[in-house]
Amino acid sequence: MKKILILIITIFTLNSAFSQIESAFDTGEWFRFEMSYSGWMKAGEATLTVNESIYKNKPVYHVVGKGWTTGAVSWFFEVKDRYESYFDKKLNVPYKFIRDIDEGGHTKNIEIEFDQNNNKAHVNNIKHNRKKTFDTQPNIQDMVSTFYYLRNNLDIDNLKINDEVQVNMFFDEENYGFKLRYLGTEVIKTNFGKVNTLKFRPYVMAGRVFKEEESLTLWVSNDKNRIPLRIKADLAVGSLRADLDAFKGLKHPFKIIVEN
């Protein structure tokens, strides 16, 4: 369960194929997601909130992502995760990332400061009182800022079915090449009505958790907001699904085909 929650926030929690001129989001945007296991058991909730702040004299977005288990799942495996990203309002590159998690008693408390000018990541492992510095790719993203970067730069007119999109991301103490494949458009039924969506297939590592590297499917709204509406994961045992349950503070109108 813990790896699935991390992955959901990571993806929502998401380059040449990306080029949207107008920003897809702004301060005050808020999402809440409901997660279910095998289509019937409620497993947890997650939220994403966009604030604004000043970081080292630079105007930034401060995004806070939270995830936690609920119901019967929390009886035997309780999760309380918090992720924060401070990224430049104009350049959309992160300056600071925080990961503070408690997953069934497994805890991490990590802060990362990004030196975008010198392509460095300064990692402070607070739990173990350990500091390290790593080389990064230019304009590196963290697991939260990646999603907002992609939302702001998606140009669907130049994206063909089966095209792959890659983003360089740094997570904990590792450079990670995040990749997903575009599957086309699809109308799905949501809590708000039927919505035209863009469908993607993020690549994951097959093994103990996922059946294969193409076990995930992601749907985002096909409008200027690029709202994450649903993600479905086929697991080694059962499946996990996260659906957008509530929202506020959208910058653009939310296009619904048929209201519920």
FITOR-25114 format. One record per residue (C-alpha): x, y, z. Coordinates in steps of 0.1 Angstrom, whole numbers, padded with zeros to 4 digits. Layout:
<recs>
{{X,Y,Z}}
...
</recs>
This chain:
<recs>
{{0000,0000,0000}}
{{0028,0025,0009}}
{{0044,0023,-0026}}
{{0010,0028,-0043}}
{{0003,0059,-0022}}
{{0037,0073,-0030}}
{{0032,0067,-0067}}
{{-0003,0083,-0067}}
{{0011,0115,-0052}}
{{0041,0113,-0075}}
{{0019,0111,-0106}}
{{-0006,0137,-0093}}
{{0011,0137,-0069}}
{{0033,0143,-0132}}
{{0098,0176,-0233}}
{{0094,0188,-0263}}
{{0058,0176,-0266}}
{{0047,0201,-0239}}
{{0041,0238,-0248}}
{{0009,0254,-0233}}
{{0012,0292,-0232}}
{{-0013,0300,-0205}}
{{-0009,0287,-0170}}
{{-0032,0257,-0161}}
{{-0034,0266,-0124}}
{{-0030,0293,-0098}}
{{-0029,0300,-0061}}
{{-0059,0286,-0042}}
{{-0064,0254,-0063}}
{{-0073,0224,-0042}}
{{-0079,0188,-0051}}
{{-0092,0158,-0030}}
{{-0089,0122,-0042}}
{{-0106,0091,-0029}}
{{-0087,0058,-0032}}
{{-0104,0024,-0033}}
{{-0090,-0012,-0035}}
{{-0103,-0037,-0060}}
{{-0132,-0014,-0068}}
{{-0151,-0016,-0035}}
{{-0130,-0011,-0004}}
{{-0122,0025,0005}}
{{-0084,0027,0010}}
{{-0075,0063,0017}}
{{-0076,0099,0006}}
{{-0051,0124,-0008}}
{{-0051,0162,-0012}}
{{-0031,0187,-0032}}
{{-0031,0224,-0023}}
{{-0015,0253,-0042}}
{{-0003,0282,-0021}}
{{0021,0310,-0029}}
{{0052,0321,-0009}}
{{0086,0337,-0011}}
{{0117,0314,-0011}}
{{0151,0331,-0009}}
{{0136,0364,-0022}}
{{0119,0346,-0052}}
{{0082,0343,-0057}}
{{0072,0306,-0056}}
{{0043,0283,-0056}}
{{0042,0262,-0024}}
{{0023,0230,-0031}}
{{0014,0207,-0002}}
{{0004,0171,-0009}}
{{-0011,0149,0018}}
{{-0020,0112,0018}}
{{-0035,0089,0044}}
{{-0053,0056,0048}}
{{-0089,0054,0060}}
{{-0114,0027,0070}}
{{-0105,-0009,0075}}
{{-0071,-0004,0057}}
{{-0059,0019,0085}}
{{-0066,-0007,0111}}
{{-0037,-0029,0099}}
{{-0016,-0004,0080}}
{{-0018,0033,0088}}
{{-0003,0058,0064}}
{{0002,0096,0070}}
{{0023,0112,0042}}
{{0031,0149,0036}}
{{0050,0162,0006}}
{{0058,0199,-0001}}
{{0074,0216,-0031}}
{{0085,0252,-0035}}
{{0089,0259,-0073}}
{{0094,0291,-0093}}
{{0062,0308,-0104}}
{{0077,0317,-0138}}
{{0103,0290,-0145}}
{{0084,0261,-0128}}
{{0117,0246,-0114}}
{{0118,0235,-0078}}
{{0140,0251,-0051}}
{{0130,0230,-0021}}
{{0112,0197,-0016}}
{{0100,0180,0016}}
{{0090,0144,0022}}
{{0077,0136,0057}}
{{0061,0102,0059}}
{{0049,0076,0083}}
{{0038,0043,0066}}
{{0030,0016,0090}}
{{0057,0027,0113}}
{{0082,0032,0085}}
{{0092,0069,0086}}
{{0112,0093,0065}}
{{0119,0129,0069}}
{{0139,0143,0040}}
{{0145,0179,0028}}
{{0161,0187,-0006}}
{{0174,0220,-0017}}
{{0179,0224,-0054}}
{{0207,0246,-0068}}
{{0193,0250,-0103}}
{{0222,0272,-0114}}
{{0249,0246,-0106}}
{{0227,0214,-0111}}
{{0230,0202,-0076}}
{{0206,0186,-0051}}
{{0215,0191,-0014}}
{{0198,0163,0005}}
{{0192,0166,0043}}
{{0181,0133,0058}}
{{0168,0146,0091}}
{{0159,0112,0106}}
{{0194,0099,0102}}
{{0212,0132,0106}}
{{0229,0128,0072}}
{{0236,0153,0045}}
{{0247,0146,0009}}
{{0250,0165,-0023}}
{{0242,0150,-0057}}
{{0246,0161,-0094}}
{{0214,0166,-0113}}
{{0202,0173,-0148}}
{{0195,0209,-0158}}
{{0160,0221,-0148}}
{{0155,0190,-0126}}
{{0120,0185,-0112}}
{{0109,0169,-0079}}
{{0080,0145,-0076}}
{{0054,0172,-0070}}
{{0066,0200,-0093}}
{{0067,0175,-0122}}
{{0029,0173,-0123}}
{{0025,0211,-0124}}
{{0053,0215,-0150}}
{{0035,0191,-0173}}
{{0001,0207,-0168}}
{{0016,0241,-0178}}
{{0033,0228,-0209}}
{{0010,0202,-0225}}
{{0004,0209,-0262}}
{{-0020,0181,-0272}}
{{-0021,0194,-0309}}
{{0015,0181,-0313}}
{{0011,0149,-0293}}
{{0003,0118,-0313}}
{{-0010,0085,-0299}}
{{0018,0063,-0285}}
{{0042,0093,-0283}}
{{0063,0091,-0251}}
{{0070,0120,-0228}}
{{0100,0121,-0204}}
{{0109,0143,-0175}}
{{0141,0143,-0154}}
{{0131,0140,-0118}}
{{0151,0138,-0085}}
{{0136,0117,-0056}}
{{0152,0111,-0022}}
{{0188,0105,-0033}}
{{0184,0094,-0069}}
{{0179,0109,-0104}}
{{0149,0093,-0120}}
{{0137,0094,-0156}}
{{0099,0097,-0154}}
{{0082,0085,-0186}}
{{0047,0081,-0198}}
{{0029,0072,-0231}}
{{0000,0091,-0246}}
{{-0030,0068,-0254}}
{{-0054,0093,-0269}}
{{-0087,0108,-0257}}
{{-0115,0091,-0238}}
{{-0148,0102,-0223}}
{{-0151,0089,-0187}}
{{-0179,0091,-0161}}
{{-0168,0110,-0129}}
{{-0185,0123,-0097}}
{{-0191,0155,-0116}}
{{-0205,0141,-0149}}
{{-0190,0128,-0181}}
{{-0157,0144,-0190}}
{{-0135,0143,-0221}}
{{-0100,0133,-0210}}
{{-0065,0127,-0221}}
{{-0053,0092,-0213}}
{{-0017,0083,-0204}}
{{0002,0051,-0195}}
{{0030,0059,-0170}}
{{0058,0034,-0169}}
{{0065,0017,-0135}}
{{0089,-0011,-0123}}
{{0073,-0045,-0126}}
{{0077,-0069,-0097}}
{{0063,-0073,-0062}}
{{0037,-0045,-0064}}
{{0029,-0041,-0101}}
{{0021,-0069,-0126}}
{{0041,-0052,-0154}}
{{0057,-0019,-0163}}
{{0024,-0008,-0180}}
{{0002,-0014,-0150}}
{{-0009,0022,-0145}}
{{-0034,0043,-0164}}
{{-0039,0080,-0159}}
{{-0068,0103,-0171}}
{{-0066,0141,-0170}}
{{-0092,0166,-0182}}
{{-0089,0176,-0218}}
{{-0093,0214,-0211}}
{{-0070,0242,-0200}}
{{-0069,0229,-0164}}
{{-0054,0195,-0171}}
{{-0072,0182,-0139}}
{{-0061,0147,-0127}}
{{-0094,0128,-0127}}
{{-0085,0092,-0122}}
{{-0056,0068,-0119}}
{{-0059,0030,-0120}}
{{-0032,0006,-0109}}
{{-0032,-0032,-0116}}
{{-0014,-0048,-0087}}
{{0001,-0082,-0082}}
{{-0029,-0088,-0061}}
{{-0061,-0068,-0069}}
{{-0062,-0032,-0081}}
{{-0061,0003,-0067}}
{{-0080,0033,-0081}}
{{-0079,0070,-0072}}
{{-0107,0093,-0083}}
{{-0110,0131,-0079}}
{{-0137,0136,-0053}}
{{-0137,0174,-0048}}
{{-0120,0205,-0060}}
{{-0120,0243,-0058}}
{{-0100,0273,-0071}}
{{-0097,0262,-0107}}
{{-0082,0288,-0130}}
{{-0103,0279,-0160}}
{{-0138,0265,-0166}}
{{-0142,0228,-0160}}
{{-0157,0213,-0191}}
{{-0184,0187,-0183}}
{{-0203,0170,-0211}}
{{-0232,0158,-0190}}
{{-0237,0168,-0154}}
{{-0247,0142,-0128}}
</recs>
